[in-house]
Amino acid sequence: MAAPQKIAFTASDMPLAQEALERLTARYGNAPLDTAEVIVALGGDGFMLHTLHATQDLDLPVYGMNRGTVGFLMNAYGTDDLPERLAAAEEAELTPLRMQAETADGQAHSALAINEVSLLRAGPQAAKLRITVDNKVRLDELVADGVLLSTPAGSTAYNYSAHGPILPIGSDVLALTAVAPFRPRRWRGALLPKSARVRFDVLEHEKRPVMAEADGRAVKNVKWVEVHSDPETRHRILFDPGHGLEERLILEQFA
């Protein structure tokens, strides 16, 4: 793309990010979102996810610069030649998951997740879950601290910490991973096609309460959760040449 002249900056509340915001705004200005050509997010991965969700209706590419504690989705911070860096950046397009859930009081909830949707126990006892894929029960009862469904972009985050697989960014695959499974004790999860529709029913939800999270946004005391890819929504992320998501996912496996 041509070197953008209208850059919208946004930053987390961290002092490093706020300091960077002041410096970059003084040098390049700060265009309103409705006239901007690109968004530059200053912070860590959590703030990058927040920015992507907050601006998803604008169809603007987002370029992150690391001013936080985790920077897997971010580029190196620098104040020089930013328009030229943006012009040379490589774009990755991500499709999020859509979570739909119902709580014990009958309320419906919906949220998007770029990384993963997770169900986690919210009490002293392990969660007890039934897992259905494309209207077919695949696991009658999973007893565990939780379970999560991850996109390729999120496969190095919580999914990887729970010993799930790292997925190539271009793969049409989702990772279904248990968190500290107790029964079946040896169940290691599953790889599912991107088109799969996954339903989690919470068994004994009053005795064993469960919360659901979509990229950190929590819904407490769920009875059931359904998750599927949302092809109508897309997120555009920019990376410096040679440092895109595909390369980062490969490097992570050889770290």
Phi and psi in degrees as a GROMACS rama.xvg file:
@    title "Ramachandran Plot"
@    xaxis  label "Phi"
@    yaxis  label "Psi"
@TYPE xy
-67.4606  153.506  ALA-2
-58.3464  117.8  ALA-3
-70.8189  143.494  PRO-4
-103.293  -19.5744  GLN-5
-114.535  99.9551  LYS-6
-112.213  128.504  ILE-7
-100.402  122.586  ALA-8
-100.786  142.312  PHE-9
-141.741  148.652  THR-10
-144.683  150.869  ALA-11
-71.4339  176.714  SER-12
-81.4205  -3.99325  ASP-13
-64.3878  141.937  MET-14
-54.4183  -41.4928  PRO-15
-61.2928  -41.0933  LEU-16
-68.7564  -41.0376  ALA-17
-67.1603  -36.797  GLN-18
-64.5865  -42.969  GLU-19
-64.1138  -38.3851  ALA-20
-59.3315  -44.3359  LEU-21
-62.4258  -45.0978  GLU-22
-65.5765  -46.0645  ARG-23
-70.8707  -37.8126  LEU-24
-64.2794  -40.8941  THR-25
-63.1701  -31.9401  ALA-26
-87.9956  -38.9836  ARG-27
-117.528  -3.10291  TYR-28
78.5335  179.091  GLY-29
-143.874  99.4786  ASN-30
-73.925  145.099  ALA-31
-60.7663  150.239  PRO-32
-59.7841  -32.6133  LEU-33
-76.0579  -8.18565  ASP-34
-119.61  -3.86399  THR-35
-71.9873  152.858  ALA-36
-97.7981  -23.2837  GLU-37
-156.248  153.182  VAL-38
-111.984  133.626  ILE-39
-111.894  118.909  VAL-40
-103.062  129.454  ALA-41
-112.986  115.764  LEU-42
160.472  -146.988  GLY-43
-111.629  -169.255  GLY-44
-61.2863  -38.0859  ASP-45
-60.9627  -41.5384  GLY-46
-70.9234  -33.3562  PHE-47
-60.993  -45.7688  MET-48
-61.3209  -42.1523  LEU-49
-59.3408  -44.31  HIS-50
-64.9662  -42.7965  THR-51
-61.2156  -43.3342  LEU-52
-66.4487  -41.742  HIS-53
-69.2636  -25.3935  ALA-54
-115.093  16.4737  THR-55
-64.421  -22.4513  GLN-56
-85.7179  -3.04402  ASP-57
-92.1437  -16.1736  LEU-58
54.3058  42.0893  ASP-59
-109.781  141.046  LEU-60
-70.2042  147.472  PRO-61
-119.778  127.324  VAL-62
-113.895  117.85  TYR-63
-96.3412  142.755  GLY-64
-123.769  131.464  MET-65
-74.8324  109.057  ASN-66
-129.351  31.3006  ARG-67
-131.836  -155.468  GLY-68
-97.5533  -25.8773  THR-69
-126.963  136.295  VAL-70
-137.284  37.0897  GLY-71
-63.4809  -33.3022  PHE-72
-95.1558  4.88196  LEU-73
-110.653  159.575  MET-74
-99.1565  166.854  ASN-75
-65.0456  144.066  ALA-76
-78.3041  140.302  TYR-77
-170.025  147.882  GLY-78
-98.5262  -16.4569  THR-79
-85.1241  144.375  ASP-80
54.7049  36.2441  ASP-81
-61.8941  -44.7326  LEU-82
-58.1065  -36.7825  PRO-83
-69.8074  -37.9934  GLU-84
-63.2192  -41.2827  ARG-85
-65.9693  -38.1652  LEU-86
-65.6372  -33.3785  ALA-87
-88.9471  -7.32857  ALA-88
-66.5625  150.512  ALA-89
-95.3894  140.312  GLU-90
-102.925  134.255  GLU-91
-115.672  138.348  ALA-92
-111.128  126.735  GLU-93
-115.052  140.276  LEU-94
-107.53  124.187  THR-95
-83.2216  171.461  PRO-96
-93.5885  146.781  LEU-97
-109.27  125.504  ARG-98
-103.79  130.126  MET-99
-122.244  133.135  GLN-100
-141.88  155.036  ALA-101
-125.392  132.86  GLU-102
-92.0734  172.139  THR-103
-62.3115  -26.1701  ALA-104
-89.5219  9.76949  ASP-105
88.0686  2.55159  GLY-106
-78.7562  142.082  GLN-107
-98.3166  142.993  ALA-108
-136.188  147.066  HIS-109
-140.358  141.529  SER-110
-157.563  157.817  ALA-111
-105.129  149.236  LEU-112
-136.649  121.373  ALA-113
-80.4303  -36.4262  ILE-114
-91.3165  -65.4142  ASN-115
-160.6  160.306  GLU-116
-111.225  128.238  VAL-117
-126.2  147.881  SER-118
-116.725  128.104  LEU-119
-132.98  143.274  LEU-120
-62.2584  143.858  ARG-121
-120.538  19.4265  ALA-122
-148.451  -171.979  GLY-123
-72.4942  -21.1026  PRO-124
-98.484  152.293  GLN-125
-63.0092  151.678  ALA-126
-71.8313  149.046  ALA-127
-124.209  116.269  LYS-128
-129.584  145.543  LEU-129
-108.178  134.546  ARG-130
-114.878  124.551  ILE-131
-120.362  133.515  THR-132
-122.334  120.809  VAL-133
52.1879  48.1441  ASP-134
68.6146  13.817  ASN-135
-122.328  124.372  LYS-136
-66.2917  122.461  VAL-137
-104.98  -26.0614  ARG-138
-142.974  111.647  LEU-139
-64.386  -35.8275  ASP-140
-155.01  116.963  GLU-141
-110.985  122.019  LEU-142
-107.412  115.959  VAL-143
-162.765  172.52  ALA-144
-69.9603  -21.4249  ASP-145
168.451  -171.12  GLY-146
-155.297  152.986  VAL-147
-142.989  153.741  LEU-148
-118.707  121.138  LEU-149
-118.106  144.968  SER-150
-82.9518  167.086  THR-151
-56.8419  -40.6859  PRO-152
-62.7339  -31.7632  ALA-153
-94.7424  1.88711  GLY-154
-69.5054  -18.173  SER-155
-93.1008  2.21096  THR-156
-95.024  -123.472  ALA-157
-57.4991  -39.0485  TYR-158
-54.7559  -45.2571  ASN-159
-68.5881  -38.0828  TYR-160
-63.2821  -29.5924  SER-161
-89.0595  15.1269  ALA-162
70.2796  27.209  HIS-163
-83.4107  167.554  GLY-164
-80.6165  151.07  PRO-165
-83.3727  129.277  ILE-166
-105.918  135.107  LEU-167
-58.2358  141.71  PRO-168
-63.1577  -28.7911  ILE-169
-89.3825  0.845502  GLY-170
-78.3549  142.756  SER-171
-91.3542  57.7831  ASP-172
-135.502  147.161  VAL-173
-119.503  148.287  LEU-174
-104.139  123.55  ALA-175
-103.501  114.962  LEU-176
-131.49  132.143  THR-177
-82.9167  149.393  ALA-178
-107.616  111.063  VAL-179
49.9608  62.629  ALA-180
-68.647  138.861  PRO-181
-104.386  -38.6952  PHE-182
-152.158  124.787  ARG-183
-65.2919  128.335  PRO-184
-62.6956  -34.1215  ARG-185
-96.4991  6.17907  ARG-186
-69.2514  123.787  TRP-187
-105.374  10.1842  ARG-188
93.975  -165.301  GLY-189
-155.566  155.197  ALA-190
-102.277  128.587  LEU-191
-122.31  149.874  LEU-192
-64.4717  150.698  PRO-193
-58.7536  -26.2373  LYS-194
-79.6893  -5.65617  SER-195
-65.2752  145.637  ALA-196
-112.615  118.842  ARG-197
-112.378  132.784  VAL-198
-120.742  134.416  ARG-199
-115.51  118.047  PHE-200
-101.531  129.198  ASP-201
-88.2045  113.301  VAL-202
-85.9571  138.197  LEU-203
56.4898  47.8129  GLU-204
-63.9751  -25.5711  HIS-205
-74.633  -38.0342  GLU-206
-81.696  -33.425  LYS-207
-125.334  75.122  ARG-208
-63.8576  147.102  PRO-209
-133.522  140.542  VAL-210
-110.961  149.447  MET-211
-114.025  143.501  ALA-212
-131.695  137.637  GLU-213
-120.455  104.915  ALA-214
51.2141  42.2126  ASP-215
89.4833  -7.90173  GLY-216
-90.0828  116.832  ARG-217
-98.1704  145.139  ALA-218
-125.127  120.178  VAL-219
-88.4379  152.667  LYS-220
53.6964  58.6857  ASN-221
-84.4251  148.589  VAL-222
-96.0514  -39.7373  LYS-223
-152.193  156.352  TRP-224
-138.954  133.767  VAL-225
-118.032  140.657  GLU-226
-136.164  136.052  VAL-227
-154.321  158.676  HIS-228
-66.9714  146.001  SER-229
-113.439  89.1747  ASP-230
-67.8131  -14.6173  PRO-231
-77.5389  -15.3434  GLU-232
-110.561  136.267  THR-233
-136.836  148.953  ARG-234
-121.978  131.996  HIS-235
-107.245  120.073  ARG-236
-120.25  138.712  ILE-237
-107.052  140.39  LEU-238
-133.292  149.507  PHE-239
-61.1656  147.314  ASP-240
-54.0597  134.035  PRO-241
80.5946  1.54646  GLY-242
-128.513  29.1932  HIS-243
-74.0934  177.02  GLY-244
-60.6031  -40.1901  LEU-245
-61.0069  -44.9308  GLU-246
-65.0109  -40.3852  GLU-247
-65.7587  -37.8017  ARG-248
-67.5134  -36.9612  LEU-249
-67.6227  -46.4476  ILE-250
-58.9714  -37.2628  LEU-251
-60.4023  -32.5952  GLU-252
-78.4063  -14.1785  GLN-253
-115.205  10.5195  PHE-254
